[in-house]
Amino acid sequence: MILSIVAYGHPVLRKVASDISADYPGLDKLIEDMWETMYASNGVGLAAPQINRDIRLFVVDTAQMFDNMDEDEKAEYPGDAGLKAVFINAHIVELSGDKWSYNEGCLSIPKIREDVNREESVTLDYLDEQFQPHQKTFTGLTARVILHEYDHIDGKLFIDHLSPLKRKLMKGKLTDISKGKIRVDYKMTFPG
């Protein structure tokens, strides 16, 4: 089932999400619905707060990004071939590498894209959908998408990484999004 994505201004997007246990009600169906929602919205990641659940859960599929690249583009991201995975109760162990800029967008903040600086690698402790524990390091575009989704479960948005001046300049657009004055081709829920 395709779920509604909450828009900028919704309070759930600013909450620090809670860890869950293996007996979280309807977890398998929720994960299935998150994949369906993400693909229907042309996303590469989706976090539970974006579908109005304040839990530490997100899904990422960066493999599709690499499927659409030519060999020269792929060569820009050595050691990163993409990933499709579920992350439950993720917690950052370490951020490393130089910060680099990439143009990011967000399904909860449609029609706004900005260059964001993030570290090139992240090491996470997390559980997969079978609640098996992992500690892994991710790099390149995959690390970036993971960090973007991780921000969501920590109550942060990609615009928080921008300068105060840039945020001030986009205030009108953000207000329009929160009031539902935007057209998107996926289902959204607006605050209020």
C-alpha positions in Angstrom: 0.0 0.0 0.0 1.3 3.4 -0.9 1.4 5.6 2.2 1.1 9.4 2.5 4.4 11.3 3.0 4.3 14.0 5.6 5.2 17.5 4.4 7.7 20.0 5.9 6.2 21.6 9.0 4.7 18.4 10.4 5.9 17.9 14.0 6.9 14.2 13.5 9.7 15.4 11.2 11.4 17.2 14.2 11.1 14.4 16.8 14.0 12.1 17.7 12.6 8.7 16.8 12.5 5.7 19.3 14.1 2.3 18.9 11.7 -0.5 18.3 11.6 -4.2 19.2 11.0 -7.3 17.0 7.4 -7.4 18.1 6.6 -4.0 16.7 3.0 -4.4 15.4 2.8 -4.9 11.6 6.5 -4.3 11.0 6.8 -6.6 7.9 3.8 -4.9 6.3 5.1 -1.5 7.2 8.5 -2.2 5.6 6.8 -3.5 2.5 4.6 -0.4 2.3 7.7 1.9 2.8 9.4 0.2 -0.2 6.2 0.6 -2.3 5.8 4.3 -1.2 9.5 5.1 -1.9 9.4 3.7 -5.4 6.1 5.3 -6.2 7.5 8.6 -5.2 10.8 8.2 -7.1 12.8 8.2 -4.0 16.1 6.4 -3.1 15.4 6.4 0.6 12.5 6.8 3.0 12.4 7.1 6.8 9.5 6.2 9.1 9.0 9.8 10.3 8.2 10.7 6.7 5.2 8.5 6.9 4.2 9.7 10.3 5.9 7.0 12.5 8.3 8.2 15.1 10.4 5.1 15.0 14.1 4.4 14.1 13.4 2.7 10.7 14.5 3.6 7.2 14.9 2.0 3.9 17.5 2.8 1.2 18.0 1.7 -2.4 21.0 3.4 -3.9 21.6 0.5 -6.3 19.0 2.0 -8.6 21.2 5.2 -8.8 24.2 3.2 -10.0 22.0 1.2 -12.5 21.4 4.5 -14.2 25.0 5.7 -14.4 27.5 5.3 -17.1 31.0 3.9 -16.3 32.6 7.3 -15.9 30.0 8.4 -13.4 30.4 5.1 -11.4 34.2 5.7 -11.3 33.6 8.8 -9.3 32.4 6.7 -6.4 35.0 4.0 -5.9 34.0 1.3 -3.4 30.3 2.2 -3.7 28.1 0.0 -6.0 24.9 0.9 -4.3 22.8 -0.9 -1.7 19.2 -2.0 -1.0 18.7 -2.4 2.7 16.4 -1.9 5.7 17.9 -0.1 8.8 16.2 -0.6 12.2 17.4 1.1 15.4 20.4 2.6 13.5 23.0 4.5 15.5 26.1 6.2 14.1 29.4 4.8 15.4 31.7 7.0 13.3 31.7 9.6 10.6 34.9 9.8 8.6 36.5 11.2 5.5 36.4 14.6 3.9 33.1 16.4 3.6 31.9 16.7 0.0 29.0 18.5 -1.6 26.1 16.9 -3.4 22.7 18.3 -4.5 20.1 16.8 -2.2 16.3 16.9 -2.2 13.7 15.3 0.1 10.2 13.8 -0.5 8.9 15.8 2.5 10.3 19.1 1.1 9.4 18.7 -2.6 10.7 21.0 -5.3 13.6 22.2 -3.2 17.2 21.0 -3.9 20.4 22.3 -2.4 24.0 21.4 -2.1 24.8 19.7 1.2 28.2 18.9 2.7 28.5 15.5 4.4 31.3 13.1 5.3 32.3 10.5 2.8 31.9 7.6 5.1 29.6 6.5 7.9 29.8 3.5 10.2 26.5 2.3 11.7 25.3 -0.2 14.2 21.8 -1.3 13.1 19.4 -4.2 12.8 18.2 -5.6 9.5 14.5 -6.7 8.9 15.2 -10.1 10.6 16.6 -8.1 13.6 20.1 -9.4 13.0 22.7 -6.9 14.3 25.2 -5.4 11.9 28.1 -2.9 12.1 29.1 -1.7 8.7 30.8 1.2 7.0 29.3 2.8 3.9 30.9 5.3 1.5 30.1 7.6 -1.3 26.5 8.1 -2.5 25.3 5.3 -0.4 26.7 6.9 2.8 25.1 10.2 1.8 21.6 8.7 1.3 22.0 6.8 4.6 23.0 10.0 6.4 20.1 11.9 4.9 17.6 9.2 6.1 19.4 9.0 9.4 18.9 12.7 9.9 15.1 12.0 9.7 15.2 9.5 12.6 17.1 12.2 14.6 14.5 14.9 13.9 16.7 16.7 11.4 16.2 17.7 7.7 18.7 18.3 4.9 17.9 22.1 5.1 19.4 22.1 8.6 22.8 21.7 7.0 22.4 24.9 5.0 23.5 28.4 6.0 21.0 30.6 7.9 21.0 32.9 4.8 20.0 30.1 2.4 17.3 28.9 4.8 16.0 32.5 5.1 15.8 32.8 1.3 13.7 29.6 1.0 11.4 30.5 3.9 8.5 31.4 1.5 8.8 28.1 -0.4 8.9 26.2 2.9 5.8 28.0 4.2 4.0 27.1 0.9 4.9 23.5 1.3 3.7 23.4 4.9 0.4 25.0 3.8 -0.1 22.5 1.0 0.4 25.1 -1.7 2.5 22.7 -3.9 1.7 20.1 -6.5 3.4 16.7 -6.4 2.7 13.4 -8.1 2.6 11.4 -4.9 0.3 11.3 -1.8 1.2 13.9 0.9 -0.1 14.9 4.3 0.2 18.5 5.3 0.4 19.9 8.8 -2.6 21.3 10.5 
